[in-house]
């Protein structure tokens, strides 16, 4: 069985149509699968967290970060992707 390498994608900004579709499209185009997703809208603010499989992407991690930075700027939202190891390290004693 292959080892799964995970990353966390976060999106924050004012709600608008197409946020999930556009973020998902970037992931699909880069060969990245969504493993889990949670999104909420509170008083017009959109918040989404995705856990994605970055085991076999068709681009570098830095290129993916740049893709999301450009998309976020174009949509007026903040999109970040971080490798899962960062979150695991933060929660270890």
KOLMIMAR-328573 format. One record per residue: z, x, y of N, C-alpha, C in turn; residue number from 1. Coordinates in pm, 1 decimal, always signed. Example, Ala and Ser with C-alpha at 12.3 -4.5 7.8 and 13.67 -1.06 7.14 Angstrom:
BEGIN
{n_w=+780.0&n_u=+1319.0&n_v=-569.0&ca_w=+780.0&ca_u=+1230.0&ca_v=-450.0&c_w=+780.0&c_u=+1320.0&c_v=-330.0&n=1} .
{n_w=+708.0&n_u=+1285.0&n_v=-225.0&ca_w=+714.0&ca_u=+1367.0&ca_v=-106.0&c_w=+787.0&c_u=+1290.0&c_v=+3.0&n=2} .
This chain:
BEGIN
{n_w=+0.0&n_u=+83.7&n_v=-118.2&ca_w=+0.0&ca_u=+0.0&ca_v=+0.0&c_w=+0.0&c_u=+88.0&c_v=+124.3&n=1} .
{n_w=-81.7&n_u=+51.8&n_v=+222.7&ca_w=-92.0&ca_u=+134.1&ca_v=+343.0&c_w=+30.9&c_u=+118.7&c_v=+432.2&n=2} .
{n_w=+61.6&n_u=+224.9&n_v=+502.0&ca_w=+171.3&ca_u=+225.0&ca_v=+598.9&c_w=+125.8&c_u=+150.7&c_v=+724.1&n=3} .
{n_w=+206.2&n_u=+59.5&n_v=+773.8&ca_w=+173.3&ca_u=-15.7&ca_v=+894.1&c_w=+239.5&c_u=+51.7&c_v=+1013.9&n=4} .
{n_w=+158.7&n_u=+82.1&n_v=+1113.3&ca_w=+208.7&ca_u=+136.5&ca_v=+1238.8&c_w=+204.6&c_u=+23.3&c_v=+1340.9&n=5} .
{n_w=+318.5&n_u=-2.1&n_v=+1405.2&ca_w=+328.6&ca_u=-118.0&ca_v=+1494.1&c_w=+343.6&c_u=-76.3&c_v=+1640.1&n=6} .
{n_w=+303.4&n_u=-169.0&n_v=+1726.5&ca_w=+324.7&ca_u=-154.0&ca_v=+1869.9&c_w=+364.2&c_u=-289.8&c_v=+1925.2&n=7} .
{n_w=+425.6&n_u=-288.0&n_v=+2043.0&ca_w=+467.8&ca_u=-410.4&ca_v=+2109.5&c_w=+388.6&c_u=-424.7&c_v=+2238.7&n=8} .
{n_w=+323.3&n_u=-540.1&n_v=+2253.5&ca_w=+246.8&ca_u=-572.7&ca_v=+2374.4&c_w=+327.5&c_u=-676.1&c_v=+2451.9&n=9} .
{n_w=+349.2&n_u=-651.6&n_v=+2581.0&ca_w=+419.0&ca_u=-748.9&ca_v=+2665.5&c_w=+328.5&c_u=-787.5&c_v=+2781.5&n=10} .
{n_w=+335.1&n_u=-914.7&n_v=+2817.3&ca_w=+257.1&ca_u=-967.1&ca_v=+2929.7&c_w=+351.4&c_u=-1049.9&c_v=+3016.7&n=11} .
{n_w=+347.7&n_u=-1026.7&n_v=+3148.1&ca_w=+432.7&ca_u=-1100.1&ca_v=+3240.5&c_w=+354.1&c_u=-1128.0&c_v=+3368.1&n=12} .
{n_w=+361.1&n_u=-1251.0&n_v=+3414.5&ca_w=+294.8&ca_u=-1286.2&ca_v=+3539.4&c_w=+289.8&c_u=-1436.7&c_v=+3557.2&n=13} .
{n_w=+222.3&n_u=-1479.7&n_v=+3661.5&ca_w=+205.5&ca_u=-1622.8&ca_v=+3683.3&c_w=+112.7&c_u=-1679.1&c_v=+3576.6&n=14} .
{n_w=+145.3&n_u=-1797.8&n_v=+3527.7&ca_w=+65.7&ca_u=-1860.3&ca_v=+3422.9&c_w=-73.9&c_u=-1894.9&c_v=+3474.0&n=15} .
{n_w=-171.6&n_u=-1874.9&n_v=+3387.6&ca_w=-308.6&ca_u=-1913.3&ca_v=+3415.7&c_w=-383.3&c_u=-1926.5&c_v=+3284.7&n=16} .
{n_w=-493.0&n_u=-1994.7&n_v=+3285.6&ca_w=-572.8&ca_u=-2014.2&ca_v=+3164.9&c_w=-630.9&c_u=-1881.8&c_v=+3117.3&n=17} .
{n_w=-632.2&n_u=-1863.0&n_v=+2985.6&ca_w=-703.9&ca_u=-1751.2&ca_v=+2926.5&c_w=-626.5&c_u=-1623.9&c_v=+2901.8&n=18} .
{n_w=-498.8&n_u=-1619.5&n_v=+2935.7&ca_w=-423.6&ca_u=-1494.9&ca_v=+2917.9&c_w=-420.6&c_u=-1454.6&c_v=+2771.0&n=19} .
{n_w=-378.1&n_u=-1545.0&n_v=+2685.1&ca_w=-368.6&ca_u=-1512.0&ca_v=+2542.8&c_w=-506.7&c_u=-1477.8&c_v=+2486.6&n=20} .
{n_w=-608.0&n_u=-1554.0&n_v=+2525.1&ca_w=-743.8&ca_u=-1530.6&ca_v=+2475.1&c_w=-794.3&c_u=-1391.6&c_v=+2513.9&n=21} .
{n_w=-773.2&n_u=-1352.2&n_v=+2638.7&ca_w=-825.1&ca_u=-1222.9&ca_v=+2684.7&c_w=-750.3&c_u=-1105.4&c_v=+2622.4&n=22} .
{n_w=-618.5&n_u=-1116.8&n_v=+2610.9&ca_w=-540.9&ca_u=-1010.0&ca_v=+2547.1&c_w=-580.2&c_u=-999.4&c_v=+2399.2&n=23} .
{n_w=-591.5&n_u=-1113.4&n_v=+2332.3&ca_w=-630.4&ca_u=-1114.8&ca_v=+2190.9&c_w=-769.9&c_u=-1057.2&c_v=+2171.3&n=24} .
{n_w=-859.7&n_u=-1083.4&n_v=+2265.0&ca_w=-996.5&ca_u=-1032.3&ca_v=+2255.5&c_w=-998.4&c_u=-878.7&c_v=+2260.5&n=25} .
{n_w=-918.4&n_u=-820.8&n_v=+2350.5&ca_w=-909.0&ca_u=-674.5&ca_v=+2357.7&c_w=-860.8&c_u=-619.6&c_v=+2223.9&n=26} .
{n_w=-756.5&n_u=-681.1&n_v=+2168.6&ca_w=-702.7&ca_u=-634.5&ca_v=+2040.5&c_w=-807.6&c_u=-645.5&c_v=+1929.8&n=27} .
{n_w=-876.4&n_u=-757.5&n_v=+1922.0&ca_w=-978.8&ca_u=-778.4&ca_v=+1819.5&c_w=-1089.6&c_u=-674.5&c_v=+1831.6&n=28} .
{n_w=-1136.7&n_u=-651.2&n_v=+1954.3&ca_w=-1243.8&ca_u=-554.2&ca_v=+1976.2&c_w=-1203.0&c_u=-412.4&c_v=+1937.3&n=29} .
{n_w=-1073.6&n_u=-384.1&n_v=+1938.2&ca_w=-1024.4&ca_u=-248.5&ca_v=+1906.5&c_w=-974.4&c_u=-237.5&c_v=+1762.0&n=30} .
{n_w=-998.0&n_u=-342.0&n_v=+1680.9&ca_w=-959.6&ca_u=-337.7&ca_v=+1539.2&c_w=-810.4&c_u=-351.2&c_v=+1516.4&n=31} .
{n_w=-741.7&n_u=-420.7&n_v=+1606.3&ca_w=-596.1&ca_u=-432.8&ca_v=+1599.9&c_w=-559.3&c_u=-576.4&c_v=+1566.1&n=32} .
{n_w=-472.2&n_u=-592.8&n_v=+1467.0&ca_w=-430.7&ca_u=-724.5&ca_v=+1420.5&c_w=-297.2&c_u=-765.1&c_v=+1483.1&n=33} .
{n_w=-286.8&n_u=-891.9&n_v=+1520.6&ca_w=-161.0&ca_u=-946.6&ca_v=+1571.4&c_w=-73.4&c_u=-984.5&c_v=+1452.4&n=34} .
{n_w=+47.3&n_u=-928.9&n_v=+1446.4&ca_w=+140.8&ca_u=-958.3&ca_v=+1337.6&c_w=+237.2&c_u=-1070.8&c_v=+1374.9&n=35} .
{n_w=+275.5&n_u=-1076.6&n_v=+1500.9&ca_w=+370.0&ca_u=-1179.0&ca_v=+1547.2&c_w=+347.2&c_u=-1199.1&c_v=+1696.5&n=36} .
{n_w=+374.0&n_u=-1321.0&n_v=+1742.7&ca_w=+353.0&ca_u=-1351.4&ca_v=+1884.1&c_w=+454.4&c_u=-1455.8&c_v=+1928.6&n=37} .
{n_w=+505.2&n_u=-1436.7&n_v=+2049.4&ca_w=+594.7&ca_u=-1533.5&ca_v=+2110.6&c_w=+556.9&c_u=-1542.3&c_v=+2257.3&n=38} .
{n_w=+545.7&n_u=-1664.7&n_v=+2306.9&ca_w=+515.6&ca_u=-1679.7&ca_v=+2448.7&c_w=+590.4&c_u=-1798.7&c_v=+2504.4&n=39} .
{n_w=+630.1&n_u=-1784.8&n_v=+2629.0&ca_w=+699.4&ca_u=-1893.3&ca_v=+2698.8&c_w=+647.3&c_u=-1901.6&c_v=+2841.7&n=40} .
{n_w=+662.9&n_u=-2018.4&n_v=+2899.1&ca_w=+631.8&ca_u=-2039.8&ca_v=+3039.7&c_w=+755.7&c_u=-2104.2&c_v=+3100.9&n=41} .
{n_w=+812.6&n_u=-2038.0&n_v=+3199.3&ca_w=+931.9&ca_u=-2087.7&ca_v=+3266.6&c_w=+901.1&c_u=-2096.5&c_v=+3415.6&n=42} .
{n_w=+901.2&n_u=-2218.5&n_v=+3466.2&ca_w=+877.5&ca_u=-2243.0&ca_v=+3608.2&c_w=+751.3&c_u=-2171.6&c_v=+3658.8&n=43} .
{n_w=+646.2&n_u=-2173.5&n_v=+3578.0&ca_w=+518.7&ca_u=-2115.1&ca_v=+3617.7&c_w=+501.9&c_u=-1968.0&c_v=+3585.2&n=44} .
{n_w=+607.1&n_u=-1903.9&n_v=+3532.6&ca_w=+597.6&ca_u=-1763.5&ca_v=+3493.7&c_w=+566.7&c_u=-1753.2&c_v=+3345.2&n=45} .
{n_w=+461.4&n_u=-1679.5&n_v=+3313.0&ca_w=+416.7&ca_u=-1659.8&ca_v=+3176.1&c_w=+478.9&c_u=-1531.7&c_v=+3122.4&n=46} .
{n_w=+533.9&n_u=-1538.9&n_v=+3000.5&ca_w=+590.6&ca_u=-1422.1&ca_v=+2934.7&c_w=+546.3&c_u=-1423.9&c_v=+2789.4&n=47} .
{n_w=+488.8&n_u=-1314.1&n_v=+2742.3&ca_w=+444.2&ca_u=-1306.6&ca_v=+2603.6&c_w=+481.5&c_u=-1171.2&c_v=+2545.1&n=48} .
{n_w=+522.7&n_u=-1174.6&n_v=+2418.8&ca_w=+550.1&ca_u=-1053.3&ca_v=+2342.8&c_w=+472.2&c_u=-1063.3&c_v=+2213.2&n=49} .
{n_w=+396.0&n_u=-960.0&n_v=+2182.6&ca_w=+320.7&ca_u=-952.7&ca_v=+2057.3&c_w=+361.7&c_u=-827.0&c_v=+1982.3&n=50} .
{n_w=+372.4&n_u=-838.2&n_v=+1851.7&ca_w=+384.5&ca_u=-721.0&ca_v=+1765.7&c_w=+248.8&c_u=-706.3&c_v=+1699.0&n=51} .
{n_w=+189.6&n_u=-588.2&n_v=+1710.5&ca_w=+54.4&ca_u=-566.7&ca_v=+1660.0&c_w=+50.6&c_u=-447.4&c_v=+1564.6&n=52} .
{n_w=-49.7&n_u=-449.4&n_v=+1476.9&ca_w=-71.9&ca_u=-342.4&ca_v=+1379.5&c_w=-173.1&c_u=-244.7&c_v=+1437.2&n=53} .
{n_w=-127.6&n_u=-123.9&n_v=+1470.3&ca_w=-216.4&ca_u=-22.0&ca_v=+1526.3&c_w=-247.5&c_u=+87.5&c_v=+1424.0&n=54} .
{n_w=-246.2&n_u=+50.6&n_v=+1296.1&ca_w=-270.4&ca_u=+148.0&ca_v=+1188.9&c_w=-412.4&c_u=+202.0&c_v=+1188.7&n=55} .
{n_w=-510.4&n_u=+117.3&n_v=+1220.9&ca_w=-650.8&ca_u=+158.6&ca_v=+1213.5&c_w=-729.4&c_u=+112.7&c_v=+1336.5&n=56} .
{n_w=-690.6&n_u=+156.7&n_v=+1455.9&ca_w=-763.4&ca_u=+113.9&ca_v=+1575.6&c_w=-897.4&c_u=+186.4&c_v=+1586.4&n=57} .
{n_w=-986.0&n_u=+130.1&n_v=+1667.5&ca_w=-1116.0&ca_u=+193.1&ca_v=+1690.7&c_w=-1117.0&c_u=+270.5&c_v=+1823.3&n=58} .
{n_w=-997.5&n_u=+295.7&n_v=+1877.6&ca_w=-984.6&ca_u=+371.7&ca_v=+2002.1&c_w=-851.5&c_u=+446.9&c_v=+1997.1&n=59} .
{n_w=-829.8&n_u=+534.5&n_v=+2094.5&ca_w=-701.2&ca_u=+603.4&ca_v=+2102.4&c_w=-597.9&c_u=+510.3&c_v=+2165.6&n=60} .
{n_w=-471.9&n_u=+543.4&n_v=+2148.0&ca_w=-365.0&ca_u=+463.8&ca_v=+2208.4&c_w=-374.6&c_u=+469.3&c_v=+2360.9&n=61} .
{n_w=-408.0&n_u=+585.1&n_v=+2414.6&ca_w=-422.8&ca_u=+599.5&ca_v=+2560.1&c_w=-536.2&c_u=+511.9&c_v=+2612.8&n=62} .
{n_w=-645.7&n_u=+502.9&n_v=+2539.5&ca_w=-756.5&ca_u=+415.6&ca_v=+2580.6&c_w=-713.0&c_u=+269.2&c_v=+2579.6&n=63} .
{n_w=-634.8&n_u=+230.9&n_v=+2479.9&ca_w=-585.3&ca_u=+94.3&ca_v=+2471.2&c_w=-492.5&c_u=+63.3&c_v=+2588.6&n=64} .
{n_w=-405.5&n_u=+158.1&n_v=+2623.2&ca_w=-317.8&ca_u=+139.7&ca_v=+2738.8&c_w=-400.6&c_u=+119.9&c_v=+2865.7&n=65} .
{n_w=-506.6&n_u=+197.6&n_v=+2880.9&ca_w=-593.3&ca_u=+185.5&ca_v=+2998.1&c_w=-666.9&c_u=+51.5&c_v=+2997.9&n=66} .
{n_w=-714.3&n_u=+7.1&n_v=+2881.9&ca_w=-779.2&ca_u=-124.3&ca_v=+2871.1&c_w=-686.3&c_u=-234.4&c_v=+2921.2&n=67} .
{n_w=-560.5&n_u=-230.1&n_v=+2877.5&ca_w=-464.4&ca_u=-332.3&ca_v=+2918.9&c_w=-427.1&c_u=-319.8&c_v=+3066.3&n=68} .
{n_w=-422.3&n_u=-199.1&n_v=+3117.7&ca_w=-393.7&ca_u=-180.0&ca_v=+3260.1&c_w=-504.9&c_u=-242.5&c_v=+3344.3&n=69} .
{n_w=-630.2&n_u=-218.5&n_v=+3306.6&ca_w=-744.5&ca_u=-277.1&ca_v=+3379.0&c_w=-744.5&c_u=-429.1&c_v=+3368.3&n=70} .
{n_w=-722.0&n_u=-480.7&n_v=+3246.3&ca_w=-721.6&ca_u=-625.3&ca_v=+3227.2&c_w=-609.1&c_u=-689.7&c_v=+3306.8&n=71} .
{n_w=-491.2&n_u=-630.9&n_v=+3303.6&ca_w=-378.8&ca_u=-684.2&ca_v=+3379.2&c_w=-407.3&c_u=-688.3&c_v=+3527.9&n=72} .
{n_w=-466.5&n_u=-582.5&n_v=+3581.1&ca_w=-501.7&ca_u=-578.9&ca_v=+3723.3&c_w=-602.7&c_u=-688.2&c_v=+3756.9&n=73} .
{n_w=-701.3&n_u=-706.3&n_v=+3670.8&ca_w=-804.8&ca_u=-807.4&ca_v=+3694.9&c_w=-748.5&c_u=-948.9&c_v=+3688.5&n=74} .
{n_w=-647.1&n_u=-970.5&n_v=+3604.9&ca_w=-590.7&ca_u=-1104.0&ca_v=+3587.1&c_w=-467.5&c_u=-1129.3&c_v=+3673.8&n=75} .
{n_w=-415.2&n_u=-1026.5&n_v=+3737.4&ca_w=-296.1&ca_u=-1042.2&ca_v=+3820.0&c_w=-168.3&c_u=-1056.0&c_v=+3738.8&n=76} .
{n_w=-165.8&n_u=-995.1&n_v=+3619.5&ca_w=-46.2&ca_u=-994.4&ca_v=+3535.1&c_w=-16.4&c_u=-849.9&c_v=+3494.6&n=77} .
{n_w=+102.8&n_u=-828.0&n_v=+3445.1&ca_w=+141.4&ca_u=-695.3&ca_v=+3397.0&c_w=+130.7&c_u=-694.8&c_v=+3244.7&n=78} .
{n_w=+50.6&n_u=-603.0&n_v=+3190.6&ca_w=+34.5&ca_u=-591.1&ca_v=+3045.5&c_w=+71.4&c_u=-449.2&c_v=+3006.0&n=79} .
{n_w=+161.9&n_u=-437.9&n_v=+2910.6&ca_w=+204.4&ca_u=-306.4&ca_v=+2861.2&c_w=+200.0&c_u=-304.5&c_v=+2709.8&n=80} .
{n_w=+171.9&n_u=-187.9&n_v=+2654.2&ca_w=+179.8&ca_u=-169.0&ca_v=+2510.3&c_w=+260.0&c_u=-41.8&c_v=+2485.2&n=81} .
{n_w=+355.8&n_u=-52.6&n_v=+2392.2&ca_w=+440.5&ca_u=+62.1&ca_v=+2356.2&c_w=+449.5&c_u=+70.5&c_v=+2204.6&n=82} .
{n_w=+451.6&n_u=+191.1&n_v=+2154.8&ca_w=+465.8&ca_u=+209.2&ca_v=+2010.6&c_w=+604.3&c_u=+163.5&c_v=+1966.7&n=83} .
{n_w=+611.5&n_u=+109.3&n_v=+1847.6&ca_w=+734.7&ca_u=+53.8&ca_v=+1792.4&c_w=+846.2&c_u=+158.4&c_v=+1783.3&n=84} .
{n_w=+810.1&n_u=+284.8&n_v=+1766.1&ca_w=+910.7&ca_u=+390.1&ca_v=+1751.9&c_w=+1003.5&c_u=+395.7&c_v=+1872.7&n=85} .
{n_w=+952.5&n_u=+362.5&n_v=+1990.3&ca_w=+1034.7&ca_u=+363.0&ca_v=+2111.9&c_w=+1147.6&c_u=+261.7&c_v=+2098.9&n=86} .
{n_w=+1113.1&n_u=+140.6&n_v=+2051.4&ca_w=+1213.1&ca_u=+36.0&ca_v=+2036.1&c_w=+1313.9&c_u=+70.2&c_v=+1926.5&n=87} .
{n_w=+1266.8&n_u=+129.4&n_v=+1818.3&ca_w=+1357.4&ca_u=+167.6&ca_v=+1710.0&c_w=+1453.5&c_u=+276.1&c_v=+1756.2&n=88} .
{n_w=+1404.9&n_u=+373.2&n_v=+1830.3&ca_w=+1490.1&ca_u=+482.7&ca_v=+1879.1&c_w=+1595.8&c_u=+431.2&c_v=+1976.1&n=89} .
{n_w=+1561.3&n_u=+332.0&n_v=+2057.1&ca_w=+1655.5&ca_u=+277.2&ca_v=+2155.1&c_w=+1772.0&c_u=+205.0&c_v=+2088.0&n=90} .
{n_w=+1752.7&n_u=+158.1&n_v=+1965.3&ca_w=+1854.2&ca_u=+79.5&ca_v=+1898.8&c_w=+1925.7&c_u=+152.6&c_v=+1785.8&n=91} .
{n_w=+1908.4&n_u=+283.6&n_v=+1779.7&ca_w=+1979.0&ca_u=+363.3&ca_v=+1680.9&c_w=+2095.6&c_u=+435.2&c_v=+1746.7&n=92} .
{n_w=+2201.5&n_u=+448.2&n_v=+1670.9&ca_w=+2320.9&ca_u=+516.9&ca_v=+1724.0&c_w=+2323.7&c_u=+657.7&c_v=+1671.2&n=93} .
